[in-house]
């Protein structure tokens, strides 16, 4: 096998990277050398991969993941520099062919799917939906990244995405992002002329059943955390996916507005997880449910749920029921810290207590004018060791 240092032509480097049983070190050197060559743009890389489509299934997944990352990076950098053709000139059929040929073990296939979403043409969106159906992403965060461009723009044809995308609701990684996208269309008014207004309204019975199942699963986890496994990372991944799905389901059935959803929402509202409580209470409040309204207002007292509770209360026209002190800069600082600490990448749970101990208006790096700075003290009480 040739030494990657002796190769200069892009085709030769690709030939080495796609060789069966390639040495990982040599493949990595070839990929590095390929990345350093700025002459071939993202479109050229896609064309090269299309020409080698027959060899992609047997290619090293790590090498292919690196190549897909390189395509993604080249396209985004060119677009940021003002070259719109870098994105919209990508061959949709070629990208679909690459996605079909890739081994299931390739981790970065979601980057090609995101590029299809960014293109926002009827053809690219049809290929996107087909790609998601054929090979769903491994995690809900990757799925959210794929669909995020459709929440940033309103110039794409809805009928090329919905209702076809709803057939993917059975995939755990896709359910939450799909429902979030549907909810975004409702809130942004893009489906005001549609009947029903929520894309998933025809599936409310299935959504209610799924919400009940997820609520039961989370309740079991609260009673016995080991029910999700013993590996910390695995438990966090399963819990994060379950919470994301519960949140999206509560929001979806609340927006759909079918009274049959009240029972599973009440079940979700009884969970201890503050984010799920807040979403369920907000959905119940949307139905005019007195208990839901009361719970939503009381959740504004909880720092980790405060921002979401206030946002829902304002959206539903009951924001005047929340104490004005909970909207102060200090209360907002407490809420932002508690919410940040609650993220899976941080502590994963809200602090036991949080308080602002000092605040100043200061000059701060990267800001031209003074900004409000808060010194926040928080504490976790995990009981006796």
C-alpha positions, -999 to 999 in steps of 0.1 A, spaced: 0 0 0 14 34 -9 28 58 16 2 87 21 31 111 23 40 103 -13 4 109 -26 -8 143 -37 -38 138 -60 -72 138 -43 -82 107 -61 -51 88 -49 -57 98 -13 -94 88 -15 -83 55 -31 -61 48 -1 -87 58 25 -114 35 10 -91 5 6 -102 -25 25 -83 -33 57 -65 0 54 -41 8 83 -59 34 105 -27 55 109 -22 57 71 -59 64 66 -57 92 92 -26 107 75 -43 106 41 -74 122 56 -53 149 72 -35 156 39 -68 156 21 -82 182 45 -52 204 40 -59 206 3 -82 236 -1 -86 232 -39 -114 206 -38 -145 220 -23 -175 203 -7 -192 197 -40 -160 181 -54 -158 158 -24 -194 147 -28 -187 140 -65 -157 118 -56 -177 99 -30 -205 93 -55 -180 79 -80 -168 56 -53 -203 47 -40 -198 10 -47 -169 9 -22 -185 29 6 -203 0 23 -169 -17 31 -150 15 39 -137 20 74 -165 38 94 -141 61 111 -126 72 78 -160 78 63 -170 98 93 -140 120 89 -148 125 52 -184 135 59 -172 159 85 -148 174 59 -176 178 34 -198 195 60 -171 218 71 -161 228 36 -197 236 26 -204 257 58 -172 276 55 -178 284 18 -213 295 26 -202 317 54 -178 334 30 -207 342 7 -207 313 -17 -244 302 -17 -236 278 -46 -215 258 -22 -247 246 -5 -273 248 -32 -250 234 -59 -247 201 -40 -262 171 -60 -292 159 -41 -293 125 -59 -256 120 -53 -260 127 -16 -289 103 -14 -268 77 -31 -240 82 -6 -264 79 23 -278 47 9 -243 32 4 -228 41 38 -223 15 64 -247 18 94 -216 21 116 -207 56 101 -214 81 129 -215 113 109 -241 105 84 -264 131 101 -241 158 87 -252 150 51 -288 149 62 -284 184 78 -271 197 45 -302 184 28 -323 202 53 -303 234 49 -309 233 11 -347 235 17 -357 225 -18 -386 201 -26 -360 176 -39 -336 179 -9 -365 177 16 -379 145 -1 -344 130 1 -341 141 38 -374 124 48 -364 92 29 -329 93 45 -344 97 80 -368 68 74 -342 45 59 -315 51 86 -326 71 117 -299 90 136 -286 73 167 -296 100 192 -322 127 196 -295 155 197 -282 144 162 -318 144 150 -324 178 164 -293 191 146 -306 176 113 -340 193 115 -328 226 131 -325 245 97 -362 240 92 -369 259 124 -346 287 113 -363 294 80 -399 297 67 -393 294 30 -396 256 26 -426 236 14 -443 220 44 -460 193 22 -426 179 13 -420 171 50 -454 166 66 -472 143 69 -446 119 56 -421 126 84 -447 116 110 -441 80 99 -408 83 117 -424 90 151 -418 54 161 -381 60 161 -370 71 196 -343 95 184 -367 113 160 -400 115 178 -391 146 200 -374 167 172 -403 159 148 -429 170 173 -408 201 181 -407 210 144 -445 205 141 -450 227 172 -428 254 157 -449 255 126 -480 260 147 -465 288 168 -450 306 138 -484 306 121 -472 286 91 -501 261 93 -529 286 101 -545 278 68 -543 241 72 -569 219 87 -561 205 112 -536 231 122 -512 208 140 -495 184 116 -498 155 141 -534 161 151 -546 130 133 -523 109 155 -534 123 189 -546 88 201 -511 74 195 -494 104 210 -516 101 242 -506 64 245 -470 72 240 -471 100 266 -486 76 291 -459 50 284 -431 76 288 -446 89 320 -448 54 334 -412 48 325 -400 80 341 -420 72 372 -403 38 374 -369 55 370 -378 79 399 -386 49 421 -356 28 409 -329 46 389 -312 12 382 -342 3 360 -324 23 332 -292 3 338 -260 7 358 -237 24 333 -238 62 341 -234 73 305 -261 49 293 -285 59 320 -280 96 312 -286 90 275 -318 70 281 -330 95 307 -322 125 284 -341 109 255 -371 100 277 -373 135 291 -370 151 257 -398 129 244 -420 136 273 -415 174 270 -423 173 232 -453 151 237 -468 174 263 -463 204 241 -477 186 211 -509 173 227 -514 207 244 -513 224 210 -535 199 194 -561 205 221 -580 172 222 -596 167 257 -585 130 255 -550 142 263 -558 155 298 -555 121 315 -519 114 303 -509 150 309 -521 147 345 -499 116 348 -469 135 335 -476 164 358 -472 142 388 -436 133 379 -408 149 400 -388 161 370 -393 199 369 -390 203 332 -416 176 325 -439 190 353 -436 224 336 -445 212 302 -474 191 314 -487 220 335 -484 244 306 -503 220 284 -530 215 310 -533 253 314 -538 256 277 -569 235 282 -580 259 309 -575 232 336 -575 250 370 -550 225 386 -527 229 356 -528 267 359 -521 266 396 -492 242 391 -477 263 363 -478 294 384 -463 277 414 -434 263 393 -422 299 387 -410 297 423 -386 269 413 -354 284 398 -348 255 374 -384 258 360 -389 296 363 -380 308 328 -401 281 311 -431 287 335 -431 324 329 -428 320 292 -458 296 291 -478 318 314 -472 349 292 -481 329 261 -514 318 277 -522 353 289 -520 344 326 -486 360 333 -501 385 357 -506 357 381 -468 354 386 -452 375 413 -433 404 397 -403 397 419 -398 365 400 -391 385 369 -363 406 385 -327 404 371 -317 386 403 -344 360 400 -336 355 363 -299 350 372 -308 323 397 -330 306 371 -303 307 344 -277 291 367 -301 265 380 -312 256 344 -275 254 333 -266 232 362 -296 209 353 -282 201 319 -269 166 313 -234 180 304 -232 197 339 -247 182 371 -278 168 354 -301 179 383 -310 213 397 -292 225 428 -308 222 462 -305 259 468 -293 289 447 -290 326 456 -275 358 443 -250 370 468 -238 401 449 -244 420 417 -225 447 400 -225 466 367 -191 460 352 -170 463 321 -167 428 308 -144 412 281 -159 413 246 -186 438 256 -183 475 247 -205 488 275 -208 477 311 -231 447 318 -249 434 348 -229 407 365 -242 384 392 -223 363 418 -244 333 424 -240 307 451 -255 273 448 -255 241 469 -262 204 463 -274 184 493 -271 147 485 -277 136 521 -255 116 543 -227 96 526 
